[in-house]
Amino acid sequence: MRRLYAALCLAAVAAMSTTACGARQVLVRTAPTSSEATIHFTNNLPQAVNVYVVQGGTETFVRQVGANTTENLPVRGIPQGSQVLLRAVTVDGKSQFDTQNPITLTSSYTWRVP
């Protein structure tokens, strides 16, 4: 009985070491492409603003930008080449700034308020 038990334990240890040291599946991905549009935005106001992209009447929130700050804002979900309006609304909701005409989103569009 001892020999049978020892043989079973040895077989179990051998099976576990084969599983632990066996080949593993590896998933390799490439870095995301830099095809998303970016707004180089300057807020010259003394308070923060919320920046939106407006396409087809639908506002898409981009990011809040602090007072007297310049940031590069990635625009996710709207492809380069799209015709959009840009909107900045002060955090107190009292002032709104829109581009006068639709603009074409590019890899780096520059916009400043006011």
GUMARVEX-425807 format. One line per field, with one value per atom (N, C-alpha, C): residue in three letters; atom name; z, x, y. Coordinates in nm, 4 decimals. Example, Ala and Ser with C-alpha at 12.3 -4.5 7.8 and 13.67 -1.06 7.14 Angstrom:
BEGIN
res = [ALA/ALA/ALA/SER/SER/SER]
atom = [N/CA/C/N/CA/C]
z = [0.7800/0.7800/0.7800/0.7080/0.7140/0.7870]
x = [1.3190/1.2300/1.3200/1.2850/1.3670/1.2900]
y = [-0.5690/-0.4500/-0.3300/-0.2250/-0.1060/0.0030]
This chain:
BEGIN
res = [MET/MET/MET/ARG/ARG/ARG/ARG/ARG/ARG/LEU/LEU/LEU/TYR/TYR/TYR/ALA/ALA/ALA/ALA/ALA/ALA/LEU/LEU/LEU/CYS/CYS/CYS/LEU/LEU/LEU/ALA/ALA/ALA/ALA/ALA/ALA/VAL/VAL/VAL/ALA/ALA/ALA/ALA/ALA/ALA/MET/MET/MET/SER/SER/SER/THR/THR/THR/THR/THR/THR/ALA/ALA/ALA/CYS/CYS/CYS/GLY/GLY/GLY/ALA/ALA/ALA/ARG/ARG/ARG/GLN/GLN/GLN/VAL/VAL/VAL/LEU/LEU/LEU/VAL/VAL/VAL/ARG/ARG/ARG/THR/THR/THR/ALA/ALA/ALA/PRO/PRO/PRO/THR/THR/THR/SER/SER/SER/SER/SER/SER/GLU/GLU/GLU/ALA/ALA/ALA/THR/THR/THR/ILE/ILE/ILE/HIS/HIS/HIS/PHE/PHE/PHE/THR/THR/THR/ASN/ASN/ASN/ASN/ASN/ASN/LEU/LEU/LEU/PRO/PRO/PRO/GLN/GLN/GLN/ALA/ALA/ALA/VAL/VAL/VAL/ASN/ASN/ASN/VAL/VAL/VAL/TYR/TYR/TYR/VAL/VAL/VAL/VAL/VAL/VAL/GLN/GLN/GLN/GLY/GLY/GLY/GLY/GLY/GLY/THR/THR/THR/GLU/GLU/GLU/THR/THR/THR/PHE/PHE/PHE/VAL/VAL/VAL/ARG/ARG/ARG/GLN/GLN/GLN/VAL/VAL/VAL/GLY/GLY/GLY/ALA/ALA/ALA/ASN/ASN/ASN/THR/THR/THR/THR/THR/THR/GLU/GLU/GLU/ASN/ASN/ASN/LEU/LEU/LEU/PRO/PRO/PRO/VAL/VAL/VAL/ARG/ARG/ARG/GLY/GLY/GLY/ILE/ILE/ILE/PRO/PRO/PRO/GLN/GLN/GLN/GLY/GLY/GLY/SER/SER/SER/GLN/GLN/GLN/VAL/VAL/VAL/LEU/LEU/LEU/LEU/LEU/LEU/ARG/ARG/ARG/ALA/ALA/ALA/VAL/VAL/VAL/THR/THR/THR/VAL/VAL/VAL/ASP/ASP/ASP/GLY/GLY/GLY/LYS/LYS/LYS/SER/SER/SER/GLN/GLN/GLN/PHE/PHE/PHE/ASP/ASP/ASP/THR/THR/THR/GLN/GLN/GLN/ASN/ASN/ASN/PRO/PRO/PRO/ILE/ILE/ILE/THR/THR/THR/LEU/LEU/LEU/THR/THR/THR/SER/SER/SER/SER/SER/SER/TYR/TYR/TYR/THR/THR/THR/TRP/TRP/TRP/ARG/ARG/ARG/VAL/VAL/VAL/PRO/PRO/PRO]
atom = [N/CA/C/N/CA/C/N/CA/C/N/CA/C/N/CA/C/N/CA/C/N/CA/C/N/CA/C/N/CA/C/N/CA/C/N/CA/C/N/CA/C/N/CA/C/N/CA/C/N/CA/C/N/CA/C/N/CA/C/N/CA/C/N/CA/C/N/CA/C/N/CA/C/N/CA/C/N/CA/C/N/CA/C/N/CA/C/N/CA/C/N/CA/C/N/CA/C/N/CA/C/N/CA/C/N/CA/C/N/CA/C/N/CA/C/N/CA/C/N/CA/C/N/CA/C/N/CA/C/N/CA/C/N/CA/C/N/CA/C/N/CA/C/N/CA/C/N/CA/C/N/CA/C/N/CA/C/N/CA/C/N/CA/C/N/CA/C/N/CA/C/N/CA/C/N/CA/C/N/CA/C/N/CA/C/N/CA/C/N/CA/C/N/CA/C/N/CA/C/N/CA/C/N/CA/C/N/CA/C/N/CA/C/N/CA/C/N/CA/C/N/CA/C/N/CA/C/N/CA/C/N/CA/C/N/CA/C/N/CA/C/N/CA/C/N/CA/C/N/CA/C/N/CA/C/N/CA/C/N/CA/C/N/CA/C/N/CA/C/N/CA/C/N/CA/C/N/CA/C/N/CA/C/N/CA/C/N/CA/C/N/CA/C/N/CA/C/N/CA/C/N/CA/C/N/CA/C/N/CA/C/N/CA/C/N/CA/C/N/CA/C/N/CA/C/N/CA/C/N/CA/C/N/CA/C/N/CA/C/N/CA/C/N/CA/C/N/CA/C/N/CA/C/N/CA/C/N/CA/C/N/CA/C/N/CA/C/N/CA/C/N/CA/C/N/CA/C/N/CA/C/N/CA/C/N/CA/C/N/CA/C/N/CA/C/N/CA/C]
z = [0.0000/0.0000/0.0000/0.0747/0.0785/-0.0588/-0.1311/-0.2631/-0.3581/-0.3504/-0.4351/-0.4026/-0.2749/-0.2322/-0.2789/-0.2651/-0.3084/-0.4593/-0.5327/-0.6788/-0.7210/-0.6561/-0.6871/-0.6547/-0.5428/-0.5053/-0.6057/-0.6482/-0.7456/-0.8792/-0.9199/-1.0453/-1.0362/-0.9223/-0.9040/-0.9091/-0.8437/-0.8455/-0.9872/-1.0590/-1.1970/-1.2859/-1.2685/-1.3499/-1.3192/-1.1928/-1.1565/-1.2092/-1.2050/-1.2533/-1.4048/-1.4761/-1.6217/-1.6561/-1.5824/-1.6075/-1.5733/-1.4633/-1.4204/-1.5121/-1.5677/-1.6501/-1.7992/-1.8348/-1.9760/-2.0532/-2.1820/-2.2700/-2.2333/-2.2477/-2.2166/-2.3398/-2.3521/-2.4639/-2.4307/-2.5260/-2.5060/-2.6100/-2.5658/-2.6566/-2.6747/-2.7989/-2.8289/-2.9083/-2.8653/-2.9348/-2.9746/-3.0760/-3.1140/-3.0409/-3.0382/-2.9750/-3.0552/-2.9885/-3.0624/-3.1654/-3.2738/-3.3776/-3.3342/-3.3918/-3.3553/-3.4519/-3.4904/-3.5893/-3.5275/-3.3962/-3.3367/-3.3458/-3.3591/-3.3692/-3.2334/-3.2367/-3.1147/-3.1280/-3.0196/-3.0151/-2.9250/-2.9813/-2.9013/-2.8488/-2.7227/-2.6677/-2.5640/-2.5777/-2.4795/-2.4161/-2.2840/-2.2083/-2.1451/-2.1992/-2.1463/-2.0413/-2.0005/-1.9033/-1.7609/-1.6647/-1.5250/-1.4522/-1.5268/-1.4667/-1.5647/-1.5143/-1.5963/-1.6942/-1.8032/-1.9018/-1.9323/-1.9708/-2.0225/-2.1739/-2.2402/-2.3853/-2.4453/-2.5513/-2.6204/-2.7702/-2.8372/-2.9821/-3.0172/-3.1077/-3.1466/-3.2894/-3.3079/-3.4406/-3.4589/-3.5640/-3.5901/-3.4770/-3.4067/-3.2959/-3.1644/-3.1630/-3.0413/-2.9816/-2.8539/-2.7819/-2.7255/-2.7477/-2.6877/-2.5982/-2.4689/-2.3732/-2.4022/-2.4067/-2.4314/-2.3004/-2.2340/-2.1079/-2.0462/-1.9154/-1.8473/-1.8465/-1.8824/-1.8892/-1.7883/-1.7053/-1.6005/-1.6537/-1.5650/-1.5994/-1.6463/-1.7482/-1.8002/-1.8274/-1.8986/-1.9230/-2.0715/-2.1200/-2.2558/-2.2444/-2.3177/-2.3155/-2.4546/-2.4786/-2.5981/-2.5597/-2.6262/-2.5916/-2.6979/-2.6662/-2.7638/-2.7810/-2.9057/-2.9357/-2.9724/-2.8804/-2.9026/-2.9588/-3.0517/-3.1042/-3.2235/-3.2612/-3.3788/-3.4693/-3.5907/-3.6757/-3.7315/-3.7622/-3.8294/-3.9613/-4.0005/-4.1244/-4.1047/-3.9841/-3.9566/-3.9453/-3.9917/-3.9774/-3.8443/-3.7554/-3.6214/-3.5806/-3.4752/-3.4049/-3.2741/-3.2263/-3.0948/-2.9994/-2.8761/-2.7762/-2.6446/-2.5800/-2.4462/-2.3585/-2.2447/-2.1523/-2.0172/-1.9614/-1.8302/-1.7279/-1.6246/-1.5272/-1.4524/-1.4457/-1.3809/-1.4770/-1.6049/-1.7035/-1.7562/-1.7200/-1.7583/-1.8968/-1.9464/-2.0770/-2.1629/-2.2926/-2.3892/-2.5100/-2.5588/-2.6753/-2.7779/-2.9007/-3.0100/-3.1260/-3.2049/-3.3288/-3.4183/-3.4952/-3.5768/-3.6865/-3.7456/-3.8546/-3.8211/-3.8867/-3.8649/-3.9049/-3.8303/-3.8592/-3.8955/-3.9592/-3.9916/-3.8868/-3.8181/-3.7170/-3.7846/-3.7298/-3.7815/-3.6681/-3.6999/-3.5960/-3.4885/-3.5229/-3.4223/-3.4659/-3.4213/-3.4503/-3.3327/-3.3599/-3.2548/-3.2342/-3.1073/-3.0741/-2.9394/-2.9262/-2.7979/-2.7658/-2.6374/-2.5914/-2.4867/-2.4730/-2.5639/-2.6883]
x = [0.0819/0.0000/0.0866/0.1984/0.2877/0.3468/0.3814/0.4380/0.3367/0.2139/0.1081/0.0878/0.0837/0.0688/0.1869/0.3089/0.4287/0.4275/0.3843/0.3783/0.2752/0.1609/0.0578/0.1054/0.1741/0.2265/0.3314/0.4177/0.5215/0.4581/0.3553/0.2859/0.2176/0.1594/0.0923/0.1926/0.3064/0.4101/0.4628/0.4842/0.5335/0.4317/0.3043/0.2002/0.1909/0.2031/0.1965/0.3171/0.4340/0.5524/0.5476/0.4908/0.4773/0.3806/0.2716/0.1731/0.2296/0.3001/0.3544/0.4655/0.5423/0.6567/0.6290/0.5076/0.4756/0.4665/0.4435/0.4315/0.3084/0.3215/0.2106/0.1744/0.0476/0.0015/0.0264/0.0827/0.1154/0.0422/-0.0202/-0.0892/-0.0029/0.0341/0.1181/0.0357/0.0378/-0.0360/0.0593/0.0192/0.0979/0.0432/0.1217/0.0783/-0.0365/-0.1254/-0.2343/-0.1806/-0.2539/-0.2100/-0.2381/-0.1672/-0.1845/-0.2793/-0.3860/-0.4768/-0.5896/-0.5913/-0.6978/-0.6646/-0.7689/-0.7530/-0.7150/-0.6460/-0.6040/-0.6324/-0.6833/-0.7047/-0.5977/-0.5170/-0.4189/-0.4958/-0.5405/-0.6366/-0.5714/-0.5953/-0.5478/-0.6678/-0.6768/-0.7821/-0.7198/-0.7540/-0.7027/-0.7952/-0.8956/-0.9922/-0.9417/-0.9941/-0.9528/-1.0253/-1.0990/-1.1646/-1.1612/-1.1832/-1.1799/-1.2966/-1.2785/-1.3853/-1.3959/-1.5162/-1.5392/-1.5377/-1.4594/-1.4452/-1.5264/-1.6021/-1.6876/-1.6596/-1.6847/-1.6890/-1.8356/-1.8891/-2.0302/-2.0356/-2.0975/-2.1110/-2.2548/-2.3180/-2.4573/-2.5496/-2.5192/-2.6029/-2.5766/-2.4868/-2.4566/-2.3247/-2.3289/-2.2090/-2.1363/-2.0051/-1.9213/-1.8202/-1.8249/-1.7321/-1.5910/-1.4954/-1.3560/-1.2781/-1.2750/-1.2011/-1.2254/-1.2028/-1.2046/-1.0622/-1.0489/-0.9168/-0.9148/-0.8133/-0.8012/-0.7793/-0.7940/-0.7762/-0.6336/-0.6213/-0.4902/-0.3977/-0.4510/-0.3785/-0.3834/-0.2779/-0.2749/-0.2567/-0.3407/-0.3330/-0.3574/-0.3047/-0.3380/-0.4499/-0.5648/-0.6826/-0.7088/-0.6918/-0.7246/-0.8761/-0.9201/-1.0632/-1.0887/-1.1459/-1.1706/-1.3109/-1.3209/-1.4512/-1.4979/-1.4251/-1.4609/-1.3381/-1.3498/-1.2313/-1.1793/-1.0501/-0.9906/-1.0639/-1.0723/-1.1405/-1.2877/-1.3417/-1.4833/-1.5049/-1.6199/-1.6602/-1.7347/-1.6841/-1.7412/-1.7358/-1.8090/-1.7941/-1.7225/-1.6464/-1.5839/-1.6552/-1.6718/-1.7435/-1.6677/-1.6567/-1.5995/-1.7005/-1.7330/-1.8307/-1.7631/-1.7705/-1.7109/-1.7796/-1.7050/-1.7601/-1.8800/-1.8918/-2.0101/-2.1289/-2.1065/-2.2136/-2.2562/-2.1877/-2.2298/-2.1811/-2.0725/-2.0195/-1.9963/-2.0233/-2.0020/-1.9291/-1.8305/-1.7528/-1.7591/-1.8022/-1.8098/-1.7241/-1.6726/-1.6084/-1.7184/-1.6866/-1.7886/-1.8407/-1.7542/-1.7909/-1.7416/-1.7989/-1.7456/-1.5981/-1.5241/-1.3819/-1.3609/-1.2497/-1.2135/-1.1143/-1.1492/-1.0582/-0.9326/-0.8190/-0.6903/-0.6101/-0.4900/-0.4067/-0.3689/-0.3732/-0.3460/-0.4086/-0.5311/-0.6022/-0.5813/-0.5472/-0.5210/-0.6433/-0.6839/-0.7978/-0.7719/-0.8114/-0.7962/-0.9222/-0.9502/-1.0597/-1.0040/-1.0562/-1.1508/-1.0835]
y = [-0.1187/0.0000/0.1255/0.1179/0.2326/0.2612/0.1569/0.1753/0.2385/0.1964/0.2528/0.4004/0.4334/0.5726/0.6574/0.6058/0.6772/0.6972/0.5975/0.6067/0.7118/0.7139/0.8130/0.9541/0.9725/1.1043/1.1499/1.0588/1.0914/1.1308/1.0598/1.0916/1.2281/1.2587/1.3876/1.5017/1.4864/1.5898/1.6091/1.5039/1.5125/1.5827/1.5544/1.6184/1.7674/1.8071/1.9481/2.0241/1.9649/2.0364/2.0522/1.9581/1.9703/2.0818/2.0944/2.1993/2.3364/2.3477/2.4759/2.5245/2.4353/2.4739/2.4590/2.4263/2.4052/2.5351/2.5217/2.6384/2.7197/2.8514/2.9409/3.0202/3.0503/3.1318/3.2790/3.3516/3.4916/3.5743/3.6837/3.7748/3.8984/3.9280/4.0427/4.1415/4.2676/4.3728/4.4847/4.5584/4.6748/4.7963/4.9015/5.0257/5.0854/5.1613/5.2237/5.3229/5.3369/5.4294/5.5718/5.6645/5.8048/5.8742/5.8053/5.8602/5.9427/5.9589/6.0385/6.1871/6.2661/6.4107/6.4677/6.5806/6.6485/6.7972/6.8575/7.0021/7.0613/7.1509/7.2252/7.3471/7.3399/7.4353/7.5254/7.6566/7.7536/7.8219/7.8131/7.8810/8.0053/8.1232/8.2495/8.3112/8.2382/8.2892/8.2671/8.3457/8.3296/8.2153/8.1335/8.0168/7.9002/7.7807/7.6594/7.6563/7.5815/7.5611/7.4126/7.3712/7.2375/7.2477/7.1628/7.1665/7.0524/7.0853/6.9888/6.9932/6.8810/6.8748/6.8514/6.9323/6.9212/6.8697/6.7542/6.6942/6.6498/6.7029/6.6658/6.7046/6.8132/6.8588/6.7883/6.6906/6.6154/6.6633/6.7030/6.7455/6.6241/6.6203/6.5171/6.5870/6.5557/6.6162/6.5667/6.6607/6.6249/6.6267/6.7435/6.7541/6.8907/6.8991/7.0281/7.0827/7.2110/7.2749/7.3887/7.3912/7.4913/7.6319/7.7294/7.8702/7.8960/7.9822/8.0239/7.9051/7.8072/7.6827/7.6469/7.5834/7.5281/7.3778/7.3023/7.1560/7.0999/6.9811/6.9041/6.8080/6.8206/6.7422/6.6363/6.5086/6.4043/6.3946/6.3849/6.3734/6.2281/6.1530/6.0105/5.9891/5.8961/5.8583/5.9397/6.0435/6.1228/6.1246/6.0693/6.0547/6.1868/6.1869/6.3020/6.3248/6.4516/6.4861/6.5175/6.4924/6.5214/6.6717/6.7170/6.8569/6.8709/6.9570/6.9730/7.1195/7.1513/7.2791/7.2496/7.3459/7.3336/7.4280/7.3838/7.4633/7.4569/7.5740/7.5822/7.6553/7.5957/7.6530/7.6697/7.7907/7.8128/7.7225/7.6843/7.5894/7.6452/7.7784/7.8351/7.8429/7.8064/7.8034/7.9392/8.0460/8.1805/8.2219/8.1617/8.1999/8.0766/8.0941/7.9865/8.0434/7.9690/8.0093/7.8981/7.9310/7.8344/7.8825/7.7877/7.8277/7.8851/7.9888/8.0545/7.9633/7.8852/7.7942/7.6543/7.5540/7.4187/7.4120/7.3333/7.3137/7.1669/7.1383/7.0009/6.9526/6.8435/6.7883/6.7359/6.7732/6.7279/6.6662/6.6218/6.5610/6.6625/6.7928/6.8955/7.0282/7.0507/7.1754/7.2710/7.3963/7.4938/7.5827/7.5989/7.6841/7.7488/7.8751/7.9434/8.0226/8.0380/8.1245/8.2179/8.3384/8.4025/8.4535]
